């Protein structure tokens, strides 16, 4: 995921924005805020689900609509423009990482690293257990390294190639990769989302992780069972053995394969595990990949430059292998960059005009019990995340806002941190225009709407959160010094 520079930038950005908005009266009325919000929802869901327009265009139209209404309601264009610039600036590190991943994929294919990983995967993994093992491998890497982006951008792309060779549907594999990567990201003490959600909620990381187990483990186990069940049909001879043989022979003839080609991912994994920033680590991975592509595969510097820009383009004259390898480069990520910019344009007017402030104030007014606090956190954070697409912003805004209310109603802070991370990391991989969702779709080349059904951990955790709110199960309570334990239980 992002590095610590992005986290700090997001916190400062929110702090500055909050100060700017709170210094003046609400820019629009409550009714006007509701109109803007409803219009945005209708345009987005109507465009994506009904008209099936490209998400980027839908967000731009929604953004244009909110800008027009903001101007009509008296918001100055300069304020709106500044908000858009701030939003896009906050996405800059993510954009640079996206472009780096494009170059990383291209250089590793040219170096023979990805082909070798695919080659070994086809020889070692069996179709019937492939999805199950994919999820476990990605889980282990993500837990150790604390990064879902690093897992998806390295091991994930190789596993997608293995999936093609084994005849396993790519959206199945993408779901397994995402579940494994997000599982580790939720529970790893090295993860930025884990650290940040615990920090803004005022709780210890270990206590936060323990509370996360209640919503994460059931969905994770269900996901593993699903992957075993899906694997049964591949064990009954649905995989074409001739395709596997053809791919293995083609890779051998097209690349000089050896264990030395694993140097780039090994170096990247070591650096990520040591907690080094994502962007420089990917830069090192790209340089090593380029070096190996020249030394081991005989590519010229001109060819390497073209690969970094447009991806690997050498045809093996075997369609199934070409589909697997002809990818990567900066150009492969430009569509995602456009999507992030469109999301920034859409979300900025809603904050600049004061819609978000009005929502926060209304929630504070409506909260009258511990259960309403929990449900309000869930709804508002989900809505805020859908608007912004970045949990760095939503964590930093809603964590400090709800923290005093949780203490007032004798709710332990781990309930807040769990809700923030469950909805944040869960929706991040589901919402197409979120930073993480866009990254996954671009890196794995599978649309969000195709893989999310095969990543049940994401939505099971969200559903379980609501169930726990209603039943009180796993909701950790506290008591004030002047409140006896018996009274605290009675109030609950």
N, C-alpha and C positions, 0 to 999 in steps of 0.2 A: 504494500500500500504506500501511501505517501510517506515522506520522511519527516523528521522532526521540524525541519524548516517550514514545511507546509502547515504543520499543526500550529506552530507559533504564529505564522502569518494569519491563519484563520482566526485564532483567538484575538489577536490585535485588531484585525479587520472588524470583527463583531463588536469588540469593545468600542472602537471608534465610531462605528455606525450607530450603536446604541446611544452613545453620548450625543451624537448629532441629532437623532430623532427625538430623544427625550428633552432636548433643550427647547423644543417648540411644542405648541399644542398639536393635537391630532390633525393631520392634514385633511382628512375626510371624515364624514359621518359614519356611523355604524351601518346604516342602510346602504350607503355608497360602497362600503367595504364588502358587504354581503353581495351586492350586485357584481362587483369586480371578481370576487371569488367564484361565484356561480358561473359567470361567463367563462372564466378560465377553465373550470371543470368541464363545462359543456363542450368547449372547443377541443380540449385535449382528448377526452374520452370519445367524443364524437368523431374526431379526426382519425384517431388511432384505431378504434374498435369498429366504427361503423363505415366510415369512408375508406378506411385503411390507407390513409395518406402517409407518406414518410414522416417519421417522428420529428425530424429536424424542421420540416416545413410546418408541421402542426404547431410546434413550439414557437416558431417565428410568428405565425398568425396569432396565436394566443398572446404573445408578447406585444404585437402591434395593437391588439385590442385593449390590453391593459394600459398601454401607453396613451392611446387615444382617450380612454375614459379618465385617466389621470390628468391629462391636459384639460379636459372638459371640466373636471372637478377643481381646477385651479392650481394644480401642481406645476411648478416651473420646469421647462424643458431642461435647463441646466442641471437641476437637481436629479432629474431622471437620467440624464446622460452620465452624471457622476456616479450614480448608482450602478449603471450598466458597466462602466469602466471598472469600478471596484469589484463587481462580480466576476468579470472576465479576468482581472488581475489575480483574483483568488484561485482561478482555475489554471494559472500559468504553469505551476509545477506539474500538475496533472497532465497538461498538454505536452510538456517536455518529456514526461515519462512515457506517454503514449508514442511519441515520435521515436524515443529511444528503443521501445519495445519493437517497433517496426524495423528499425535498423538491426536490433539484436537478432530477431528471427531471420532476417535476410542473411546476415553474416554467418550465423550458425548453420544455416542450410548450405551456404557456399563452402563453409569449412568442412562439411561432412559430419558435423556434430549431431544434428537432428537426424540425418539419414542413418547414422550408426546407432543412435538410440532407438529408432524405429526398427532397424534390423535386429537388434538384440531383443527388443520387446516382442517381435514376431516369433523369435526362436524360443523364448522363455515362457511367455504368457499363453494361457489357453483361453479360447473364446468364452467358455462357460464361466470362468472366474475373473474375466478381465475387468468388468465394471466394479466388482467387489474389491479387487486388488488396486484398481485405479483410485478408488475412494480412500483406501487405507494408506497408500503411498503418499497421496496429496495431504492427508491428515497429518501423517508423521512429519512431513517436511514443513508444513505450515506451523505446527506446534513448536518444532525446534527453531525455526527461523522467525516465527511471529509475523509472517507476511503472506497474505493471500495473493497479492499482486505478483510477488516474486515467484510463488508456487505456480500460478497460472501461466506466467510469462516464460517459464523455463520448462519444468517437467510437463506442464499442461500441454504445450504445443507438441511435444514428442508423443505423448499419449494419444493425441488426436490422430497423429499419423499411424500409430499402431492400430487404432480403432478402424481406420480405413482399410488397412491390410487384413484385419480379422473379419471384416464385414459387419462390425457392430455399428448401428446407427450413430451418427455423430452427435445427435442431440441427447442420446442416452449417455454417451461418454462425457459430454460437456456438463450434464447434470451431476455426474459422479465427481468430476474434477472440482466443480463449484462447491459441492457439499463438503468434500475433503478440505479444500482451501479455506472456506468460511468457518468450518468446525475448528480448525487449528487457530484461526484468527480470533475466534471468540474466547478460546480457553487458554491461549498462550500468554504468559506473563510478559513476553517480549513484544506483544502486539500493541500497536499504537491505539487502536480502538479500545482495547481492554484497559490500557493505562489511562486514557483520557476520560472514558466513561466513569471509571472509579474516582479519578481526581476531581472532576466537576461535581460528583455526588458526595465527596468527602468521606470515602470509605477505603479500606485497605484492599489491595489488588487480590490477595488470597481470598478474602471474604466475598469479593465480587465474583470471582471465578466459581466459588462454591455455590453461590446463588444461581449462577448461570447454568449449572448442571441440570436444574429442574426443568428448564425449557429446552435445553440443547440435546441432552442425551436421548430422550424418547424419540425425537425426530431423526437423530443420527442412526439409532438402531433400526428404525423403520426404513430409512434410506438403504442401509446395508442389506436388509431383508429383500427390499425391492430389487436391488442389483443382483442378488442371488437368484431370485425368481426370473428376472429378465434373462439371466445367463442360461437358464435351462434350455430355452429354445435354440440357443447357439450350440449346445452340446448334442443336439439331435441331427447334426449334419447340415445345418442351414448355411454354414460358412463354406465358401468355395476354396478348397485346398489348392487348386491350380492358381488362383489369384495370389495366394501367399507365396507360392514358389516363384511366380513371375516377379513379384515385388522384390523378393530376396535376391534373385539373379540380376534384376535391373539395378538395384542399389550397389551390388558388388561390382558390376561392370561400369557404373557411372562415377563411383567415388573410390578413393583409396581408404578403405575402412581399417581402423585400428583403435585400440583403447586410448591412444594418445589424443584422440578427438574429443574425449570427455574432459579435457583440461578446462575449457571455458566454463561449463556448468559447475564443475567442482570448485573452481576459484570463486565464482559468483555465489554459490551456496555458502562457502566459508565466510565470505565477506558479509553476506546477509546475516548469517548466524552470529557474527561478531557485532551486529548492530550498526553496521555502516549505512549511511544514507543511500536510499534506493537509486537515485539518479547517477551519482558517481560509480556505484557498483555496476549498473548496467553499462556505463561508459567503458569500464574496464573489460566487461564481457564482450563488448563490441570490438574493442581493439585486439583482444586475444583471438577472437573469431576471425577477424580480418587477417591477422598474421598467419594463422593456421591455414586459412583458405589459400594464401599465397604459397606457403612452404609445402603443405601436404597435397593440395589439390591443383596446384599450378595455375591459379588465377592471376591475371595481371592486375595492376593497380587500377587501370581503367575499368576493368570488369567489376572489381570490388566497389568502386565508386557508383557504378550503375546499380549494383545489388542493393547498396545502402539507400539509394534513391527510389528505385522501382521494384525492388525485391528480386528474388532468384528467378531468372527467365530462361535458363537452359533447358531445352526439352529433351527428355529421355526417349521420346517417341512411344512411350507406354502411357496411355491416358490416365490410368489409375495412379501411377506414380507421379505424373506431372501435376495432377490435382492436389497431391499431397505436398509437393515440394515447391511449386511455383507460387510463392507468396512472400509476404514480408515487405520491407522497405518503408520509407517515409510516406510514400503515396498511399499505402494501404491504410494509414491511420488518419488521412485528411478528412474523410467523411465523419469520423468520430470527433475530431477537433471541431468541425462545423456544428456537430450536435451539442457539444459542451458550450460553445458560444451561443447557440440558440437558447439553451437552457438558462444561460446567464441573462440574456435579453428578456426572457419570459419572467424570471423571478425578481429581477431588480425593481420594476415598478410597484410590485406588491409590497415590498419593504419600504421603498422610498415614499410611497403615498400613505403609509401608516397602517395598511391592512393587517400586517403581522402584529403590530402593537395593539390594535383593537382586539384581535383574537386573544392575545395574552391577558389583557385586562378582563375580558369576559370570562375567561377560565378562572381567574382569581376570584371573581364575584360569585361564580356558580359552585365552587368547591366548598362543601359543607361537612364532608365526612371523609374518613380514610379511603373508603371505596371510591368515592367520586374523585379524590385526588389521583388515585391509580389510573382510573379510566380516562380522566382528563389528560394525564401525562401521555398515555398511550395514543389517544386520538390526536392531540395537538402535535406531538412529535412526529407521528406518521404523516399528518397533513403538511407540517413544516418541511419534512424531508422530501415529500413529493414535489413541493414547490422549489426547494433549493437544490436537491440532488446531492447534497454533501453533508455527512454527519459531523464533519469538523465544525461547521457552522451551527447545526442544530444542537449538538452536544454543548457547545460553549454558551449558547443562548438559554436553552431550557434547563440545563443542569442547575446553574446558580439560581434561576427563577423559582424552580420547584423545591429546591433544597430546604428553605425555611418552612414551607408548607408541610413537608414530610415530617420535620421535627415537631411542628405544632400538633399534628395529628398522630404522633407517636408511631410513625412508620420508619423503620430502619432505612438508612441511605442505600443499602444494597438493593432494595426494591426499586429505587429510582435508577440506579446504575444498570440493573438488569433490563428494565423497560427501555431505557435509551439504547442499549446495545442490541437487544432483541429486535426492536423495530428498525434500528439503524442499519446493522449489518444484514438483516433479513431483507428489508426493502431495497437495500443498495444493489443486490444482485438480481432483483426482480424488475425495478423501474428502469425502462430502457434509456431514459435520458439522465439517470444518475451517473456520477463520475465512474463508480465501480461497474455498474451495469453496462455502460458504454465500453469500458475497457474490456470486460469479459467477452462481449459480443464481437468486438473487433479482433481480439487476440485469438479466440477460438473459432472465429468465423461461423458462429451459430447464433441466430437471433434470440433475444431474451425470451420471447413468447414460445420458442420451440423447446428450450431446455428447462424452463423453470418447473414444469410439471414433474420432471424427473429429478428434482432436487427438493424432495418433501421436507427435509429438515428446516428449510427456510420458512415455509408457511406454517408448518406444524408448531414451531416455536412461537410464532405470533398468535396462533389460535389458542395454544396452551396458556399464554399470558392472560388472555381474556377469561379463560376458564378459571384460572387461579384467582383472578380479581373477584369473580362472582362467588367462588366457594371459600375463599380465604386460605386455601391450601398453599403452603410454602411462603406465605406472606409473613415476613419477619417484623415483629412489633417491638417497640421499646417502651419504657415508662419513665416519666419524670421523677425527680427525687421526691416530690410531694405526692406522688401517686403510687398506691400500693400495687403489688403484682395482681392481686385479686381484682382491683378496680380496672386495671388495664385490660385484663382478660374479659371482664364483664362488658367493657365498652366495645371491645372487638366483636 
